Amino acid sequence: MRKYWIVTVGLIATLAACAAPTPAGPAPQLTGTNWSVTAISGQPTIAGHAPTMNFAADQVSGTTGCNSYSAGYTLTGTALTIKPAAQTAMACEDAAVMTQEQSFGTALATVAAVRTAGTGLELVDAGQKVVFTLAAAANPPLEGTTWQLSAIVSKAATASPVAGSIVTMQISGVQLSGKACNTFRGPLRIDGSSFKAGPLMSTKMACANPNESAQETAVLTGIEAATSYAIVGNTLALRAADGTGLEFRAA
């Protein structure tokens, strides 16, 4: 920039106008809001696999529609910058979902500003092109929601469910129940964000293969080991004291 000291005021103003979008209206408040991405660069997202964006004070997190991600961000007025994201690396079974995930990651790096759009938001790039269209997303309730396993979090890695398997869990009052290859149930105590389940009982049918049997063991162990829970967007995270745990998505 120091190479260009002789510049007219008018040219400076023109360059500034071209360098960043200037969305109309007041700056949206992002902290504590949760959003579902309904379109990426004008293309509707895949039903049942819409990415999410959940904003804390300086972090945005959610799912790509397949993997979970987290990134820092800065908001100054309407200018929004999202830092490179950390993301889990589970394989997306559907090729279309994987393609959408790649589009989401590419678009995330181009966000330059945010503006209100009706009851939602639009994130735009430096040329004011709409990158993400966002609709407000309310957290699903812990009780009465069918939660489907989306990840098993160990100290070493985050693993996706066994291909073709479906593990579900429901909570009703002081009872927890679900199905891996066997059905299971047990008592549950919730106090604020603390979570204590078990002992769990399950039926004793053989699983279809050793991988599903190992997964079932990991799920039951993970539920009983969990000491806390959090719902962010459509994801329920159960965590043990050592950081390991399970993640479920609202089905």
C-alpha positions, -999 to 999 in steps of 0.1 A, spaced: 0 0 0 29 24 7 37 25 -31 6 46 -37 8 77 -16 -5 101 -43 -42 92 -46 -71 115 -48 -98 115 -21 -124 105 -47 -103 75 -58 -98 64 -22 -135 64 -16 -141 45 -48 -116 18 -39 -131 15 -4 -165 10 -18 -152 -18 -41 -132 -35 -14 -160 -45 9 -198 -48 9 -219 -23 26 -251 -40 35 -280 -18 44 -296 -18 78 -283 -22 113 -256 -48 121 -271 -81 131 -263 -95 166 -248 -130 160 -238 -141 195 -262 -168 208 -280 -173 175 -284 -206 156 -290 -208 118 -298 -234 91 -281 -228 58 -309 -230 32 -288 -221 1 -251 -219 -8 -243 -194 -35 -279 -196 -46 -282 -234 -47 -306 -249 -22 -291 -272 4 -300 -309 6 -330 -317 27 -320 -335 58 -284 -324 53 -285 -286 56 -254 -272 71 -258 -252 103 -241 -221 118 -243 -216 155 -226 -184 168 -210 -180 202 -191 -149 213 -162 -155 190 -168 -189 175 -191 -203 149 -197 -240 148 -222 -265 134 -223 -292 108 -215 -292 71 -244 -315 65 -220 -344 72 -191 -334 94 -189 -310 124 -168 -279 122 -157 -249 144 -140 -216 134 -133 -183 150 -149 -152 136 -148 -114 140 -177 -91 135 -172 -53 132 -204 -35 123 -216 -56 93 -181 -67 83 -177 -104 91 -146 -125 87 -145 -163 94 -112 -179 101 -101 -213 87 -123 -240 103 -113 -271 121 -134 -300 110 -140 -337 116 -131 -361 88 -159 -386 86 -167 -400 51 -200 -387 37 -219 -417 23 -239 -397 -2 -217 -381 -30 -241 -352 -32 -236 -344 5 -199 -346 1 -200 -322 -28 -222 -298 -7 -197 -301 21 -169 -290 -2 -189 -261 -15 -197 -251 21 -160 -250 30 -150 -231 0 -178 -205 5 -170 -201 42 -136 -186 33 -152 -159 11 -176 -144 37 -170 -107 41 -202 -93 56 -236 -101 70 -270 -85 65 -305 -91 75 -329 -105 50 -365 -107 63 -364 -130 93 -331 -145 82 -296 -135 73 -274 -133 42 -237 -137 43 -221 -120 14 -186 -119 -2 -165 -88 -10 -185 -82 -42 -218 -84 -23 -227 -117 -38 -248 -138 -15 -227 -167 -3 -250 -182 24 -288 -178 29 -296 -185 66 -329 -192 83 -333 -191 121 -331 -226 136 -344 -234 170 -327 -261 191 -348 -292 192 -359 -302 227 -339 -329 245 -371 -347 253 -395 -360 226 -369 -358 199 -355 -389 181 -318 -386 182 -297 -405 156 -261 -413 162 -238 -392 140 -203 -396 156 -184 -415 183 -157 -393 198 -126 -410 213 -94 -395 225 -77 -404 192 -103 -395 166 -140 -389 157 -156 -419 139 -187 -420 119 -214 -447 125 -210 -481 108 -221 -478 72 -258 -488 68 -264 -488 106 -289 -466 124 -286 -460 162 -314 -440 178 -321 -426 213 -351 -410 229 -355 -393 262 -388 -390 282 -388 -376 317 -364 -397 338 -361 -425 312 -338 -430 283 -344 -456 256 -330 -464 222 -319 -490 196 -286 -500 183 -287 -536 170 -305 -543 203 -330 -521 221 -319 -505 254 -333 -485 282 -325 -471 316 -330 -443 342 -318 -408 335 -311 -378 357 -307 -343 342 -297 -313 363 -289 -282 342 -263 -294 317 -253 -325 338 -263 -359 324 -263 -392 343 -278 -423 326 -278 -459 336 -274 -486 344 -287 -495 310 -304 -528 301 -306 -542 266 -319 -572 247 -293 -598 237 -298 -604 200 -267 -609 179 -256 -579 158 -254 -583 120 -216 -581 120 -187 -575 145 -184 -538 136 -220 -532 146 -215 -552 178 -184 -530 187 -204 -499 179 -233 -509 201 -208 -515 230 -193 -481 224 -227 -464 224 -239 -480 256 -206 -473 273 -206 -437 260 -241 -430 273 -233 -444 307 -200 -425 309 -215 -391 299 -215 -365 326 -228 -335 305 -248 -327 274 -253 -298 251 -276 -291 222 -263 -268 195 -284 -265 164 -297 -300 156 -268 -317 173 -268 -333 208 -234 -339 222 -229 -362 252 -195 -358 269 -176 -377 296 -152 -359 319 -122 -369 297 -138 -353 266 -148 -385 249 -185 -391 240 -212 -393 214 -229 -370 190 -265 -374 178 -285 -354 153 -322 -347 155 -339 -372 131 
